[in-house]
Every structure is written in C-alpha cells, then in structure tokens.
Amino acid sequence: MNKKTHFGYKEVDIEDKARHVGGVFSSVATSYDVMNDAMSIGLHRLWKRILVEIAGVKDKDIVLDIAAGTGDIAKLISNQFPSSEIFISDINNEMLALGRERSINEGFSNNTHFCQLSGEAIPFKDNTFDVITIGFGLRNFTDKPSGLKEMRRCLKKNGRLLVLEFSKPTSPLFSKVYDWYSFNILPKLGALLANDSDSYQYLAESIRMHPDQEALKELVLDSGFDDCKFYNLLNGIVAIHVGYKE
C-alpha cells in the first residue's frame, strides 16, 4: 500500500506530492511576486529583512538559500555582503529562471549561483555552508525531517539555519480573523491577480497543516541541531526559527 502525505487538506501518495507542489508553483510563477505583495500587504519584504538581520552573515560567508523563489532573500544578502557567495536554489525551474533573470536586471548576479535542487536531497558536500536560509518553503516539503537533516549536514561547524515560515497566531481572536482572510480573501486574490484560485487555496491549507512554533522547534532539534530559537512576527502569523550547529 502506498504511503500517504498531505497536500493541503488532501491526502496524496508520498511520491506524488513533489509533482503536485511543482504544479502549484509552475502555475503561479509569473505572478508570484505580485501575489506575495498582495497577500501580505508587502510585509513579506520586512520579514525577509528581519531574517537577514538575524542570520548574522559575515563577509566571505558561503550561503545556501533553499526554495528561493525569485531570489528576495539572496538579493538582500548580496547587496549587504557583496563578498559573500550565495547559492540560490529551488526545485521549480520556472521560479529559478525568473530569479536568474531578476538577478541580472537588478544587479545581484556577481556573487550568486543558481541551482535546481530539492531541499530533501542537497547535492553538496558535508560542512559546505556558513548559513542556510529557507523562506516560506519548508511547509511544501514531503519529508521535513529529512530536509532538516540534510541542511544540518551541509552546514559548517557553528553554522546557522534560518527558517521563515507561516505559523500559528498567538491570539485566538486574531487567529479567527486570519482564518477568515486565508479562506475567503486569499483564493479570490489568486483568481483576480493570477487567474488561479486553486493554487492559493492550497497555499492557505498548507499553512494550516504546517507544525506550529513549538512543534517545528522540536523537529529542528530532533534533526540534530544543537539549539533552536524562534521569533514570532505579527502575532505569530509568521515565525523565524534559527537552528544552530555547534
């Protein structure tokens, strides 16, 4: 019998999830940046800036950005640390191609490399990176523990993993408002701006199926990291988890 996993609220065969997720992001690729701004009222840009501030990147660090989309996080790091070396990765070729084009147009191609890969099977040697970042991508993994173990393997001693992801609001009232927005407004925005309500319905569902702050912290620690802290943003709608490899 085939093992099952969640694709939003649906159950699918484990080996099929990556294909389903790939279909979602291929569908939304060309409107992805516009939709991010619309969905978060532009706040995702602030959240990514906070992630970079927390990351503690230094000159000449080697950084891997997983599920990089069109390269928001990598652009911030590249601009602040031009002597760093950044590997921009995504499993989706359409997203990666848009990121590559953007890096040329917006001037952050000098210290960046683009590679198509799965965060669950990272094709780099042990102890390669000083910092690994992943923004709004972990919830789409089929096997989160395997992905986290891979990230730890690829980090150098004293390396850091930063996970920016939607999480669970700390206020019950705020949570109800957030749920209403996610399932009533978000798909309508998807239909209006991207002509694709189903993909944004999935994104809302995938957020609800993702582990909350404490559960994700335990998952990071269980994956071999020596310490993990998290920071709630906007009442916990978003959280940044930092895993440390000693």
C-alpha positions in Angstrom: 0.0 0.0 0.0 1.3 3.4 -0.9 2.2 5.7 1.9 0.2 8.9 2.1 1.0 12.5 3.0 -0.8 15.8 3.0 -1.1 18.1 0.0 -3.0 20.9 1.7 -6.0 19.2 3.2 -6.0 16.3 0.7 -4.1 13.0 1.1 -1.9 12.1 -1.8 0.7 9.3 -2.3 4.1 10.4 -0.9 5.8 10.0 -4.3 3.3 12.3 -5.9 3.5 15.3 -3.5 6.5 16.9 -5.1 4.8 16.8 -8.5 1.6 18.4 -7.1 3.7 21.2 -5.4 5.6 21.7 -8.6 2.4 22.2 -10.4 1.3 24.9 -8.0 4.5 26.9 -8.3 4.7 26.5 -12.1 1.1 27.8 -12.2 1.8 30.9 -10.0 5.5 31.6 -11.0 4.9 34.7 -13.2 2.6 36.3 -10.7 4.4 35.1 -7.6 6.0 38.4 -6.6 2.8 40.4 -7.1 0.8 37.9 -5.1 3.3 37.9 -2.3 2.9 41.7 -2.0 -0.9 41.5 -2.2 -1.3 38.6 0.3 0.9 40.2 2.9 0.3 43.8 2.2 4.0 44.0 1.4 5.0 42.7 4.8 6.9 39.7 3.4 9.7 42.1 2.4 10.1 43.3 6.0 10.0 39.7 7.3 12.8 38.7 4.9 14.8 41.8 6.0 14.4 40.6 9.6 15.6 37.1 8.7 18.8 38.5 7.1 19.4 40.7 10.2 19.1 37.7 12.4 21.2 35.5 10.2 24.4 37.2 11.1 26.0 36.7 7.7 29.6 37.9 7.5 31.9 38.9 4.7 33.1 35.9 2.6 30.4 33.6 4.1 29.0 30.9 1.8 25.2 30.9 1.9 22.6 28.5 0.5 19.1 29.8 0.0 16.6 26.9 -0.4 13.2 27.3 -2.0 14.5 30.7 -3.1 11.6 31.6 -5.4 12.7 34.7 -7.4 15.6 35.5 -5.0 14.3 38.0 -2.5 16.4 36.8 0.4 19.5 36.3 -1.8 19.2 39.8 -3.2 19.2 41.3 0.4 22.3 39.2 1.4 24.1 40.0 -1.9 23.6 43.7 -1.5 24.7 43.8 2.1 27.6 41.3 1.8 29.0 41.6 -1.8 32.0 39.5 -0.8 29.7 36.6 0.2 28.9 33.7 -2.1 25.3 32.8 -2.4 23.8 29.6 -3.9 20.2 30.3 -4.9 18.2 27.1 -5.2 14.7 26.0 -6.0 13.1 22.7 -7.0 11.0 24.6 -9.6 12.7 25.5 -12.8 10.2 28.3 -13.7 10.8 30.1 -10.4 14.6 29.7 -10.8 14.6 31.1 -14.3 12.7 34.2 -13.1 15.2 34.6 -10.3 18.2 34.3 -12.6 16.7 37.0 -14.9 15.9 39.2 -12.0 19.5 38.9 -10.6 20.8 40.2 -13.9 18.3 43.0 -14.2 18.6 44.1 -10.6 22.3 43.7 -10.2 22.9 40.8 -7.8 24.3 38.3 -10.2 28.0 38.9 -9.4 28.2 36.7 -6.3 25.3 34.4 -6.9 24.9 30.9 -8.4 21.7 29.3 -9.4 21.0 25.6 -9.0 17.8 23.5 -9.3 17.6 21.1 -6.3 15.4 19.5 -3.7 16.0 20.6 -0.2 15.4 17.0 0.8 18.5 15.8 -1.2 21.0 18.6 -1.3 23.9 17.8 -3.7 26.6 19.5 -1.7 29.3 18.0 0.5 29.2 18.0 4.3 30.2 21.2 6.0 29.9 23.5 3.0 27.8 26.5 4.1 28.1 29.0 6.9 24.4 29.9 6.6 21.3 28.2 5.1 18.1 30.1 4.7 14.6 28.9 3.6 11.7 31.4 3.3 8.2 30.1 3.0 9.3 26.7 1.6 9.6 24.2 4.4 5.9 23.6 4.6 5.9 22.2 1.0 8.5 19.5 1.8 7.3 15.9 1.6 9.7 14.8 4.4 10.6 17.8 6.6 12.8 15.8 9.0 14.9 14.5 6.0 15.2 18.0 4.7 16.3 19.5 8.0 18.9 16.7 8.5 20.2 17.5 5.0 20.5 21.2 5.9 22.4 20.3 9.1 24.7 18.0 7.2 25.6 20.8 4.8 26.3 23.4 7.4 29.8 24.1 8.7 30.6 24.0 12.4 29.0 27.0 14.1 26.7 27.3 11.0 23.1 28.5 11.2 19.8 27.5 9.6 17.1 30.1 9.4 13.5 29.1 8.5 11.0 31.8 7.8 7.5 30.3 7.6 3.9 30.9 8.3 3.0 29.7 11.8 0.2 29.9 14.4 -1.2 33.2 15.7 -0.8 33.5 19.5 -4.2 35.3 19.9 -7.4 33.2 19.4 -9.3 36.3 18.1 -6.5 37.2 15.7 -6.4 33.5 14.6 -10.1 33.6 13.6 -9.6 36.8 11.6 -6.6 35.2 9.9 -8.5 32.1 9.0 -11.4 34.1 7.5 -8.9 36.1 5.4 -7.0 33.0 4.3 -10.0 31.0 3.1 -12.2 33.8 1.9 -9.9 36.5 0.5 -6.8 34.7 -0.5 -8.4 32.4 -3.2 -10.2 35.5 -4.5 -6.9 37.4 -4.8 -5.5 34.4 -6.6 -8.3 34.4 -9.1 -8.1 38.1 -9.6 -4.3 38.6 -9.9 -3.2 35.2 -11.1 -6.3 33.6 -12.6 -5.7 30.7 -10.2 -7.8 30.3 -7.1 -7.0 26.6 -6.5 -3.2 27.2 -6.0 -3.9 29.8 -3.4 -6.4 27.6 -1.7 -3.7 25.0 -1.4 -1.2 27.6 0.0 -3.8 28.5 2.7 -4.3 24.9 3.5 -0.6 24.1 3.5 -0.1 26.8 6.2 -2.7 25.1 8.4 -1.0 21.7 8.1 2.4 23.0 8.9 3.8 22.5 12.5 3.3 25.3 14.9 6.2 27.2 16.5 7.0 24.7 19.3 6.4 21.7 17.2 8.8 23.0 14.5 11.4 23.8 17.1 11.2 20.2 18.3 11.5 19.0 14.7 14.7 21.1 14.2 16.2 19.8 17.5 15.2 16.2 16.6 17.0 16.6 13.3 20.3 17.0 15.1 20.7 20.8 15.6 22.2 21.6 19.0 19.9 24.6 19.7 16.9 26.3 18.2 15.2 29.6 18.9 12.2 31.1 17.3 10.9 34.7 16.9 7.2 35.4 16.4 6.3 38.2 13.9 2.9 39.8 13.5 1.3 37.9 16.5 2.8 34.6 15.3 1.3 34.6 11.7 5.0 34.2 10.7 7.9 32.9 12.7 11.6 32.7 12.2 13.3 29.6 13.6 17.1 29.6 14.0 18.9 26.2 14.3 22.5 26.1 15.4 25.1 23.5 14.6 27.9 23.5 17.1 
